[in-house]
Amino acid sequence: MTDDLDRLMEVMEAAFDRKWGEAWSRRQVSDSLLLPSTYYRLIGADDRLPADTQPAAGFTLSRHISGEEELLLIAVKPEYRGHGLGKSLLEDLAERARSRGAERLFLEMRSNNPAESLYRSFGFLPIGRRKEYYSLGDGSKIDAITFGLDL
């Protein structure tokens, strides 16, 4: 798992703009993966699982609890965006979540996240809003939107 953690963090560092403070630390990812209900999936640039020696182009990190799955993080390196990897990751997550008994998939994102179009095109619908939930580095706050998808 250490090699996979390295690959997860490499994608994380490339994919998340520091301005928004959304990237998790290595410790946060590592600690989450110790929980038996947390799952991850890596994807290569060729839209398949990368071999052990290949770098990852993207990943998902999710948590399964009582018939529900929450997408904690999804990331694709900038140079691989626009090639369908995000959609492939969501399809894979939905399939694996169903196999674990999930009936619904959830995610939460900042209100100005450009990934919203990906989520909506996949069938996610907004189901809630948290006013001024995310704090930005400059002290301002931005809303969070919760999305749900029936599986």
N, C-alpha and C positions, 0 to 999 in steps of 0.2 A: 504494500500500500504506500510505502514511502515514495516510490517512483511515481505513482499516480498522484500523490499529494503534490509532488513537485510539478507535475503537468497541470494539475488543477490551478495551482498558484501562478504558473506562467501565463495561463489564459486569463486568470483573474486580473493580474497586473496589467495585461495588455488591453483588456476589454472594458474595464470600468474607469471612467473619468474621475480623477481625484476630487474634482470640484463638487461632486454629489456625495462623496463619502459612503458609497454603497459597497465597495469591496470589503470583503472580510479579511481578517488577519489569518496567517497560517495557523495560529493557535485556535481561533474560532472554528476554522474548517476541520482541523484535526480533532478537536474536542467533539464536534458534531458527529463526525464519522465513528466515534466510539459508541454512539447510541445505536442499539439494534434496529431502531425504526427509521434511521436515516440512510438514504441511498444516493449514489451518484452514478453518472454515466458520462464517459468521455466520447468524443467524436473526432475523427480525423478529417483532414481536408477533403478526402475522397468520400465523405458521407458514411464511413464505416468505423467500427471500433479500431482505434489505432493499435498497431503491434506494440509490444513492450518497449521497443527502442524508438518508436516514432513519436514526435510531438503531437499534442492534441490541438485541435482547432477550436474546440468548444466543449461545454459540459453543462449538465444539470445537477442540481443538488436538491433533494426533496426529503420530506418527512411524512411518514404514514402513521395516522392515529385514528383508531375506531372508525374504519370505513371511509376515511377522508385522506386525501394526499395534498400536501402543501408544497408548491414549488418555492423553495427558499431562494435559489439562485439559478439563473440561466445566463450563459455568457458565450459569445463567439468572438474570436479575435477580429479586430477591424478589417484586416486584409481578406477575411473569408466571409464577410457579411454580404448579403444579397445573392447568395448561391444556394439558398434553401436549407442550410444547416440548422438554423433556428427552428424551422418547421419540422425537420427530421427529429430534432431533439424533443420537441413537444409531442410528436406522434409516438416516439419511443416511450416517453414518460407516461403518456396516457395508457398505452398498452400494458406497461409494467405495473402501473397503479391499479388498473382493473384486475390484473392477475393477483395482486395482493389483497383484493377485496374492496378496493375503493369504489365508491359510487359517485364521488364528486372530487373535483380537483380545484384548488384555490391558489391564488397568488396575490401579492400586494406589490404595488409599484408607486413611485412618485408620480404626481399628476402630469408632469411634462415629459415623461419617458417616451422616447421615440419607438420603443418596442410595443407600445399600445396597439399599433396597427397589426403587428404580428399576432398578438393575443386575440384581438377581435376577429381577425381572419380565420383563426383556428376555432372560433366559437365561444370564447370566453365573453361573459357579459358582466358589466359592473354591478356589484351588489352592495357596495358600501363605500363610504368616504370618511376618512379621519382628517379633520381640519388641522392644518399646521403640524402634521405628525413628524415630518422629517426636518431636522435642523441642518442648515447648510453652514459651511465654514465661515461665511461672512455674517452669521448671526440671524439671517432671515430664515423663514420657515416655509415649507411647502406641503400641500395636502398629499395624503396617500389615498389611493383608490384600491379597493379590494375587488377582485374578479373571481367569478366562479364558472365552472364548466361541469355539467352533468355528464357522467361517463356512461 
